[in-house]
Amino acid sequence: MISDLFMSAGEASGDLEAALLLDAIRAIRPAVTCAAIGSERVRAAGATITADSS
């Protein structure tokens, strides 16, 4: 699957910021897809986790 976005969050504060950013983007463009290196917050925001950073 090809995603529209890729985010990389290597620690807890980056994970939170990436999740907030993805939420804001989805408010404007609900169908956006995102792959990410991150943890539970980014996953909960709807990203497909390619590598877990927790």
CHARMM-style PDB file with segment names, atoms N, HN, CA, C and O in Angstrom:
ATOM      1  N   MET     1       0.838  -1.183   0.000  1.00  0.00      PROA
ATOM      2  CA  MET     1       0.000   0.000   0.000  1.00  0.00      PROA
ATOM      3  C   MET     1       0.881   1.243   0.000  1.00  0.00      PROA
ATOM      4  O   MET     1       1.843   1.320   0.764  1.00  0.00      PROA
ATOM      5  N   ILE     2       0.570   2.189  -0.825  1.00  0.00      PROA
ATOM      6  HN  ILE     2      -0.212   2.126  -1.446  1.00  0.00      PROA
ATOM      7  CA  ILE     2       1.283   3.457  -0.864  1.00  0.00      PROA
ATOM      8  C   ILE     2       0.498   4.465  -0.037  1.00  0.00      PROA
ATOM      9  O   ILE     2      -0.705   4.635  -0.234  1.00  0.00      PROA
ATOM     10  N   SER     3       1.180   5.132   0.891  1.00  0.00      PROA
ATOM     11  HN  SER     3       2.157   4.994   1.052  1.00  0.00      PROA
ATOM     12  CA  SER     3       0.540   6.119   1.758  1.00  0.00      PROA
ATOM     13  C   SER     3       0.748   7.519   1.215  1.00  0.00      PROA
ATOM     14  O   SER     3       1.689   7.785   0.467  1.00  0.00      PROA
ATOM     15  N   ASP     4      -0.160   8.416   1.613  1.00  0.00      PROA
ATOM     16  HN  ASP     4      -0.924   8.201   2.221  1.00  0.00      PROA
ATOM     17  CA  ASP     4      -0.019   9.824   1.253  1.00  0.00      PROA
ATOM     18  C   ASP     4       1.081  10.495   2.068  1.00  0.00      PROA
ATOM     19  O   ASP     4       1.783  11.376   1.571  1.00  0.00      PROA
ATOM     20  N   LEU     5       1.228  10.070   3.322  1.00  0.00      PROA
ATOM     21  HN  LEU     5       0.658   9.354   3.726  1.00  0.00      PROA
ATOM     22  CA  LEU     5       2.179  10.684   4.245  1.00  0.00      PROA
ATOM     23  C   LEU     5       3.047   9.623   4.905  1.00  0.00      PROA
ATOM     24  O   LEU     5       2.657   8.460   5.016  1.00  0.00      PROA
ATOM     25  N   PHE     6       4.231  10.044   5.340  1.00  0.00      PROA
ATOM     26  HN  PHE     6       4.547  10.988   5.249  1.00  0.00      PROA
ATOM     27  CA  PHE     6       5.059   9.209   6.199  1.00  0.00      PROA
ATOM     28  C   PHE     6       5.537  10.083   7.341  1.00  0.00      PROA
ATOM     29  O   PHE     6       6.051  11.177   7.112  1.00  0.00      PROA
ATOM     30  N   MET     7       5.372   9.611   8.570  1.00  0.00      PROA
ATOM     31  HN  MET     7       4.954   8.722   8.756  1.00  0.00      PROA
ATOM     32  CA  MET     7       5.818  10.346   9.751  1.00  0.00      PROA
ATOM     33  C   MET     7       6.795   9.479  10.522  1.00  0.00      PROA
ATOM     34  O   MET     7       6.685   8.253  10.531  1.00  0.00      PROA
ATOM     35  N   SER     8       7.746  10.125  11.163  1.00  0.00      PROA
ATOM     36  HN  SER     8       7.835  11.121  11.155  1.00  0.00      PROA
ATOM     37  CA  SER     8       8.700   9.408  11.995  1.00  0.00      PROA
ATOM     38  C   SER     8       8.764  10.078  13.356  1.00  0.00      PROA
ATOM     39  O   SER     8       9.148  11.243  13.466  1.00  0.00      PROA
ATOM     40  N   ALA     9       8.386   9.337  14.394  1.00  0.00      PROA
ATOM     41  HN  ALA     9       8.075   8.391  14.304  1.00  0.00      PROA
ATOM     42  CA  ALA     9       8.402   9.852  15.759  1.00  0.00      PROA
ATOM     43  C   ALA     9       9.182   8.863  16.619  1.00  0.00      PROA
ATOM     44  O   ALA     9       8.717   7.750  16.866  1.00  0.00      PROA
ATOM     45  N   GLY    10      10.349   9.260  17.068  1.00  0.00      PROA
ATOM     46  HN  GLY    10      10.727  10.164  16.867  1.00  0.00      PROA
ATOM     47  CA  GLY    10      11.227   8.340  17.763  1.00  0.00      PROA
ATOM     48  C   GLY    10      11.092   8.301  19.266  1.00  0.00      PROA
ATOM     49  O   GLY    10      11.728   7.472  19.917  1.00  0.00      PROA
ATOM     50  N   GLU    11      10.274   9.180  19.842  1.00  0.00      PROA
ATOM     51  HN  GLU    11       9.757   9.853  19.313  1.00  0.00      PROA
ATOM     52  CA  GLU    11      10.087   9.173  21.287  1.00  0.00      PROA
ATOM     53  C   GLU    11       8.707   9.736  21.625  1.00  0.00      PROA
ATOM     54  O   GLU    11       7.981  10.164  20.728  1.00  0.00      PROA
ATOM     55  N   ALA    12       8.338   9.741  22.897  1.00  0.00      PROA
ATOM     56  HN  ALA    12       8.927   9.393  23.626  1.00  0.00      PROA
ATOM     57  CA  ALA    12       6.959  10.018  23.322  1.00  0.00      PROA
ATOM     58  C   ALA    12       6.442  11.393  22.898  1.00  0.00      PROA
ATOM     59  O   ALA    12       5.305  11.493  22.436  1.00  0.00      PROA
ATOM     60  N   SER    13       7.235  12.449  23.040  1.00  0.00      PROA
ATOM     61  HN  SER    13       8.158  12.367  23.415  1.00  0.00      PROA
ATOM     62  CA  SER    13       6.721  13.776  22.676  1.00  0.00      PROA
ATOM     63  C   SER    13       6.544  13.896  21.163  1.00  0.00      PROA
ATOM     64  O   SER    13       5.609  14.549  20.702  1.00  0.00      PROA
ATOM     65  N   GLY    14       7.424  13.279  20.395  1.00  0.00      PROA
ATOM     66  HN  GLY    14       8.184  12.748  20.770  1.00  0.00      PROA
ATOM     67  CA  GLY    14       7.266  13.273  18.942  1.00  0.00      PROA
ATOM     68  C   GLY    14       6.056  12.472  18.511  1.00  0.00      PROA
ATOM     69  O   GLY    14       5.383  12.824  17.542  1.00  0.00      PROA
ATOM     70  N   ASP    15       5.775  11.388  19.231  1.00  0.00      PROA
ATOM     71  HN  ASP    15       6.322  11.101  20.018  1.00  0.00      PROA
ATOM     72  CA  ASP    15       4.605  10.564  18.956  1.00  0.00      PROA
ATOM     73  C   ASP    15       3.332  11.380  19.170  1.00  0.00      PROA
ATOM     74  O   ASP    15       2.406  11.319  18.361  1.00  0.00      PROA
ATOM     75  N   LEU    16       3.290  12.139  20.255  1.00  0.00      PROA
ATOM     76  HN  LEU    16       4.042  12.189  20.912  1.00  0.00      PROA
ATOM     77  CA  LEU    16       2.136  13.001  20.533  1.00  0.00      PROA
ATOM     78  C   LEU    16       1.976  14.058  19.447  1.00  0.00      PROA
ATOM     79  O   LEU    16       0.871  14.262  18.944  1.00  0.00      PROA
ATOM     80  N   GLU    17       3.057  14.728  19.083  1.00  0.00      PROA
ATOM     81  HN  GLU    17       3.954  14.563  19.492  1.00  0.00      PROA
ATOM     82  CA  GLU    17       2.984  15.777  18.054  1.00  0.00      PROA
ATOM     83  C   GLU    17       2.564  15.204  16.704  1.00  0.00      PROA
ATOM     84  O   GLU    17       1.771  15.822  15.995  1.00  0.00      PROA
ATOM     85  N   ALA    18       3.076  14.048  16.341  1.00  0.00      PROA
ATOM     86  HN  ALA    18       3.720  13.545  16.917  1.00  0.00      PROA
ATOM     87  CA  ALA    18       2.694  13.414  15.076  1.00  0.00      PROA
ATOM     88  C   ALA    18       1.213  13.053  15.078  1.00  0.00      PROA
ATOM     89  O   ALA    18       0.533  13.220  14.066  1.00  0.00      PROA
ATOM     90  N   ALA    19       0.711  12.562  16.203  1.00  0.00      PROA
ATOM     91  HN  ALA    19       1.263  12.427  17.026  1.00  0.00      PROA
ATOM     92  CA  ALA    19      -0.709  12.217  16.309  1.00  0.00      PROA
ATOM     93  C   ALA    19      -1.581  13.460  16.180  1.00  0.00      PROA
ATOM     94  O   ALA    19      -2.601  13.434  15.491  1.00  0.00      PROA
ATOM     95  N   LEU    20      -1.187  14.543  16.837  1.00  0.00      PROA
ATOM     96  HN  LEU    20      -0.359  14.563  17.397  1.00  0.00      PROA
ATOM     97  CA  LEU    20      -1.952  15.793  16.739  1.00  0.00      PROA
ATOM     98  C   LEU    20      -1.941  16.332  15.311  1.00  0.00      PROA
ATOM     99  O   LEU    20      -2.962  16.805  14.813  1.00  0.00      PROA
ATOM    100  N   LEU    21      -0.784  16.258  14.657  1.00  0.00      PROA
ATOM    101  HN  LEU    21       0.045  15.873  15.062  1.00  0.00      PROA
ATOM    102  CA  LEU    21      -0.686  16.706  13.268  1.00  0.00      PROA
ATOM    103  C   LEU    21      -1.563  15.859  12.358  1.00  0.00      PROA
ATOM    104  O   LEU    21      -2.267  16.396  11.503  1.00  0.00      PROA
ATOM    105  N   LEU    22      -1.528  14.549  12.530  1.00  0.00      PROA
ATOM    106  HN  LEU    22      -0.956  14.113  13.224  1.00  0.00      PROA
ATOM    107  CA  LEU    22      -2.360  13.676  11.702  1.00  0.00      PROA
ATOM    108  C   LEU    22      -3.842  13.955  11.937  1.00  0.00      PROA
ATOM    109  O   LEU    22      -4.623  13.961  10.985  1.00  0.00      PROA
ATOM    110  N   ASP    23      -4.241  14.185  13.182  1.00  0.00      PROA
ATOM    111  HN  ASP    23      -3.607  14.180  13.955  1.00  0.00      PROA
ATOM    112  CA  ASP    23      -5.633  14.553  13.473  1.00  0.00      PROA
ATOM    113  C   ASP    23      -6.024  15.841  12.743  1.00  0.00      PROA
ATOM    114  O   ASP    23      -7.115  15.926  12.179  1.00  0.00      PROA
ATOM    115  N   ALA    24      -5.142  16.836  12.752  1.00  0.00      PROA
ATOM    116  HN  ALA    24      -4.256  16.766  13.210  1.00  0.00      PROA
ATOM    117  CA  ALA    24      -5.429  18.113  12.092  1.00  0.00      PROA
ATOM    118  C   ALA    24      -5.525  17.939  10.579  1.00  0.00      PROA
ATOM    119  O   ALA    24      -6.407  18.515   9.943  1.00  0.00      PROA
ATOM    120  N   ILE    25      -4.634  17.157  10.008  1.00  0.00      PROA
ATOM    121  HN  ILE    25      -3.917  16.688  10.525  1.00  0.00      PROA
ATOM    122  CA  ILE    25      -4.673  16.901   8.563  1.00  0.00      PROA
ATOM    123  C   ILE    25      -5.959  16.173   8.197  1.00  0.00      PROA
ATOM    124  O   ILE    25      -6.597  16.498   7.195  1.00  0.00      PROA
ATOM    125  N   ARG    26      -6.336  15.196   8.999  1.00  0.00      PROA
ATOM    126  HN  ARG    26      -5.818  14.932   9.812  1.00  0.00      PROA
ATOM    127  CA  ARG    26      -7.561  14.434   8.713  1.00  0.00      PROA
ATOM    128  C   ARG    26      -8.819  15.283   8.860  1.00  0.00      PROA
ATOM    129  O   ARG    26      -9.842  14.967   8.252  1.00  0.00      PROA
ATOM    130  N   ALA    27      -8.769  16.350   9.651  1.00  0.00      PROA
ATOM    131  HN  ALA    27      -7.938  16.606  10.144  1.00  0.00      PROA
ATOM    132  CA  ALA    27      -9.911  17.256   9.759  1.00  0.00      PROA
ATOM    133  C   ALA    27     -10.147  17.971   8.431  1.00  0.00      PROA
ATOM    134  O   ALA    27     -11.280  18.314   8.094  1.00  0.00      PROA
ATOM    135  N   ILE    28      -9.064  18.191   7.681  1.00  0.00      PROA
ATOM    136  HN  ILE    28      -8.144  17.912   7.955  1.00  0.00      PROA
ATOM    137  CA  ILE    28      -9.142  18.865   6.386  1.00  0.00      PROA
ATOM    138  C   ILE    28      -9.318  17.863   5.256  1.00  0.00      PROA
ATOM    139  O   ILE    28     -10.073  18.106   4.314  1.00  0.00      PROA
ATOM    140  N   ARG    29      -8.621  16.738   5.351  1.00  0.00      PROA
ATOM    141  HN  ARG    29      -8.008  16.540   6.116  1.00  0.00      PROA
ATOM    142  CA  ARG    29      -8.641  15.711   4.298  1.00  0.00      PROA
ATOM    143  C   ARG    29      -8.825  14.327   4.936  1.00  0.00      PROA
ATOM    144  O   ARG    29      -7.849  13.614   5.170  1.00  0.00      PROA
ATOM    145  N   PRO    30     -10.069  13.955   5.214  1.00  0.00      PROA
ATOM    146  CA  PRO    30     -10.353  12.722   5.958  1.00  0.00      PROA
ATOM    147  C   PRO    30      -9.806  11.437   5.335  1.00  0.00      PROA
ATOM    148  O   PRO    30      -9.527  10.480   6.058  1.00  0.00      PROA
ATOM    149  N   ALA    31      -9.652  11.398   4.042  1.00  0.00      PROA
ATOM    150  HN  ALA    31      -9.878  12.175   3.456  1.00  0.00      PROA
ATOM    151  CA  ALA    31      -9.230  10.157   3.381  1.00  0.00      PROA
ATOM    152  C   ALA    31      -7.717   9.969   3.333  1.00  0.00      PROA
ATOM    153  O   ALA    31      -7.241   8.982   2.770  1.00  0.00      PROA
ATOM    154  N   VAL    32      -6.953  10.891   3.910  1.00  0.00      PROA
ATOM    155  HN  VAL    32      -7.339  11.693   4.367  1.00  0.00      PROA
ATOM    156  CA  VAL    32      -5.498  10.786   3.851  1.00  0.00      PROA
ATOM    157  C   VAL    32      -5.036   9.500   4.541  1.00  0.00      PROA
ATOM    158  O   VAL    32      -5.587   9.097   5.565  1.00  0.00      PROA
ATOM    159  N   THR    33      -4.021   8.869   3.963  1.00  0.00      PROA
ATOM    160  HN  THR    33      -3.574   9.196   3.131  1.00  0.00      PROA
ATOM    161  CA  THR    33      -3.432   7.680   4.577  1.00  0.00      PROA
ATOM    162  C   THR    33      -2.029   8.022   5.060  1.00  0.00      PROA
ATOM    163  O   THR    33      -1.348   8.870   4.483  1.00  0.00      PROA
ATOM    164  N   CYS    34      -1.613   7.356   6.118  1.00  0.00      PROA
ATOM    165  HN  CYS    34      -2.167   6.668   6.587  1.00  0.00      PROA
ATOM    166  CA  CYS    34      -0.323   7.672   6.718  1.00  0.00      PROA
ATOM    167  C   CYS    34       0.359   6.404   7.203  1.00  0.00      PROA
ATOM    168  O   CYS    34      -0.253   5.571   7.871  1.00  0.00      PROA
ATOM    169  N   ALA    35       1.622   6.268   6.863  1.00  0.00      PROA
ATOM    170  HN  ALA    35       2.119   6.944   6.320  1.00  0.00      PROA
ATOM    171  CA  ALA    35       2.483   5.237   7.432  1.00  0.00      PROA
ATOM    172  C   ALA    35       3.417   5.956   8.399  1.00  0.00      PROA
ATOM    173  O   ALA    35       3.752   7.122   8.192  1.00  0.00      PROA
ATOM    174  N   ALA    36       3.835   5.264   9.449  1.00  0.00      PROA
ATOM    175  HN  ALA    36       3.563   4.317   9.617  1.00  0.00      PROA
ATOM    176  CA  ALA    36       4.642   5.959  10.451  1.00  0.00      PROA
ATOM    177  C   ALA    36       5.560   5.027  11.214  1.00  0.00      PROA
ATOM    178  O   ALA    36       5.285   3.841  11.399  1.00  0.00      PROA
ATOM    179  N   ILE    37       6.670   5.619  11.651  1.00  0.00      PROA
ATOM    180  HN  ILE    37       6.894   6.582  11.500  1.00  0.00      PROA
ATOM    181  CA  ILE    37       7.466   5.035  12.719  1.00  0.00      PROA
ATOM    182  C   ILE    37       6.976   5.762  13.957  1.00  0.00      PROA
ATOM    183  O   ILE    37       7.146   6.976  14.076  1.00  0.00      PROA
ATOM    184  N   GLY    38       6.380   5.041  14.863  1.00  0.00      PROA
ATOM    185  HN  GLY    38       6.242   4.055  14.766  1.00  0.00      PROA
ATOM    186  CA  GLY    38       5.806   5.683  16.034  1.00  0.00      PROA
ATOM    187  C   GLY    38       5.304   4.654  17.013  1.00  0.00      PROA
ATOM    188  O   GLY    38       5.697   3.488  16.985  1.00  0.00      PROA
ATOM    189  N   SER    39       4.421   5.114  17.884  1.00  0.00      PROA
ATOM    190  HN  SER    39       4.101   6.061  17.907  1.00  0.00      PROA
ATOM    191  CA  SER    39       3.906   4.250  18.929  1.00  0.00      PROA
ATOM    192  C   SER    39       2.387   4.352  18.989  1.00  0.00      PROA
ATOM    193  O   SER    39       1.743   4.655  17.985  1.00  0.00      PROA
ATOM    194  N   GLU    40       1.821   4.104  20.147  1.00  0.00      PROA
ATOM    195  HN  GLU    40       2.343   3.858  20.963  1.00  0.00      PROA
ATOM    196  CA  GLU    40       0.376   3.961  20.287  1.00  0.00      PROA
ATOM    197  C   GLU    40      -0.413   5.216  19.910  1.00  0.00      PROA
ATOM    198  O   GLU    40      -1.496   5.098  19.337  1.00  0.00      PROA
ATOM    199  N   ARG    41       0.089   6.399  20.209  1.00  0.00      PROA
ATOM    200  HN  ARG    41       0.969   6.495  20.675  1.00  0.00      PROA
ATOM    201  CA  ARG    41      -0.668   7.619  19.890  1.00  0.00      PROA
ATOM    202  C   ARG    41      -0.829   7.803  18.383  1.00  0.00      PROA
ATOM    203  O   ARG    41      -1.908   8.161  17.910  1.00  0.00      PROA
ATOM    204  N   VAL    42       0.233   7.560  17.638  1.00  0.00      PROA
ATOM    205  HN  VAL    42       1.109   7.269  18.023  1.00  0.00      PROA
ATOM    206  CA  VAL    42       0.149   7.691  16.181  1.00  0.00      PROA
ATOM    207  C   VAL    42      -0.754   6.594  15.610  1.00  0.00      PROA
ATOM    208  O   VAL    42      -1.522   6.835  14.678  1.00  0.00      PROA
ATOM    209  N   ARG    43      -0.656   5.399  16.172  1.00  0.00      PROA
ATOM    210  HN  ARG    43      -0.032   5.204  16.929  1.00  0.00      PROA
ATOM    211  CA  ARG    43      -1.529   4.297  15.743  1.00  0.00      PROA
ATOM    212  C   ARG    43      -2.994   4.663  16.016  1.00  0.00      PROA
ATOM    213  O   ARG    43      -3.853   4.440  15.163  1.00  0.00      PROA
ATOM    214  N   ALA    44      -3.282   5.217  17.188  1.00  0.00      PROA
ATOM    215  HN  ALA    44      -2.584   5.399  17.881  1.00  0.00      PROA
ATOM    216  CA  ALA    44      -4.645   5.600  17.547  1.00  0.00      PROA
ATOM    217  C   ALA    44      -5.176   6.714  16.651  1.00  0.00      PROA
ATOM    218  O   ALA    44      -6.383   6.816  16.435  1.00  0.00      PROA
ATOM    219  N   ALA    45      -4.281   7.548  16.130  1.00  0.00      PROA
ATOM    220  HN  ALA    45      -3.300   7.466  16.306  1.00  0.00      PROA
ATOM    221  CA  ALA    45      -4.690   8.618  15.213  1.00  0.00      PROA
ATOM    222  C   ALA    45      -4.965   8.084  13.813  1.00  0.00      PROA
ATOM    223  O   ALA    45      -5.469   8.809  12.955  1.00  0.00      PROA
ATOM    224  N   GLY    46      -4.633   6.808  13.581  1.00  0.00      PROA
ATOM    225  HN  GLY    46      -4.224   6.218  14.278  1.00  0.00      PROA
ATOM    226  CA  GLY    46      -4.975   6.192  12.309  1.00  0.00      PROA
ATOM    227  C   GLY    46      -3.823   5.847  11.398  1.00  0.00      PROA
ATOM    228  O   GLY    46      -4.042   5.407  10.269  1.00  0.00      PROA
ATOM    229  N   ALA    47      -2.602   6.032  11.856  1.00  0.00      PROA
ATOM    230  HN  ALA    47      -2.424   6.389  12.773  1.00  0.00      PROA
ATOM    231  CA  ALA    47      -1.451   5.688  11.019  1.00  0.00      PROA
ATOM    232  C   ALA    47      -1.212   4.183  11.031  1.00  0.00      PROA
ATOM    233  O   ALA    47      -1.528   3.492  12.000  1.00  0.00      PROA
ATOM    234  N   THR    48      -0.651   3.697   9.943  1.00  0.00      PROA
ATOM    235  HN  THR    48      -0.393   4.258   9.156  1.00  0.00      PROA
ATOM    236  CA  THR    48      -0.182   2.319   9.877  1.00  0.00      PROA
ATOM    237  C   THR    48       1.263   2.327  10.361  1.00  0.00      PROA
ATOM    238  O   THR    48       2.118   2.963   9.744  1.00  0.00      PROA
ATOM    239  N   ILE    49       1.540   1.637  11.444  1.00  0.00      PROA
ATOM    240  HN  ILE    49       0.845   1.121  11.945  1.00  0.00      PROA
ATOM    241  CA  ILE    49       2.876   1.645  12.027  1.00  0.00      PROA
ATOM    242  C   ILE    49       3.780   0.675  11.262  1.00  0.00      PROA
ATOM    243  O   ILE    49       3.500  -0.521  11.180  1.00  0.00      PROA
ATOM    244  N   THR    50       4.870   1.211  10.704  1.00  0.00      PROA
ATOM    245  HN  THR    50       5.099   2.183  10.771  1.00  0.00      PROA
ATOM    246  CA  THR    50       5.833   0.382   9.982  1.00  0.00      PROA
ATOM    247  C   THR    50       6.942  -0.106  10.902  1.00  0.00      PROA
ATOM    248  O   THR    50       7.546  -1.150  10.656  1.00  0.00      PROA
ATOM    249  N   ALA    51       7.209   0.652  11.966  1.00  0.00      PROA
ATOM    250  HN  ALA    51       6.718   1.500  12.166  1.00  0.00      PROA
ATOM    251  CA  ALA    51       8.169   0.251  12.995  1.00  0.00      PROA
ATOM    252  C   ALA    51       7.730   0.902  14.297  1.00  0.00      PROA
ATOM    253  O   ALA    51       7.487   2.107  14.345  1.00  0.00      PROA
ATOM    254  N   ASP    52       7.630   0.105  15.349  1.00  0.00      PROA
ATOM    255  HN  ASP    52       7.827  -0.874  15.311  1.00  0.00      PROA
ATOM    256  CA  ASP    52       7.183   0.605  16.650  1.00  0.00      PROA
ATOM    257  C   ASP    52       8.361   1.235  17.380  1.00  0.00      PROA
ATOM    258  O   ASP    52       9.407   0.605  17.538  1.00  0.00      PROA
ATOM    259  N   SER    53       8.193   2.479  17.826  1.00  0.00      PROA
ATOM    260  HN  SER    53       7.344   2.990  17.697  1.00  0.00      PROA
ATOM    261  CA  SER    53       9.284   3.183  18.497  1.00  0.00      PROA
ATOM    262  C   SER    53       9.169   3.145  20.014  1.00  0.00      PROA
ATOM    263  O   SER    53       9.957   3.789  20.706  1.00  0.00      PROA
ATOM    264  N   SER    54       8.202   2.401  20.543  1.00  0.00      PROA
ATOM    265  HN  SER    54       7.562   1.877  19.980  1.00  0.00      PROA
ATOM    266  CA  SER    54       8.058   2.364  22.009  1.00  0.00      PROA
ATOM    267  C   SER    54       9.073   1.450  22.657  1.00  0.00      PROA
ATOM    268  OT1 SER    54       9.085   1.310  23.880  1.00  0.00      PROA
TER     269      SER     54
END
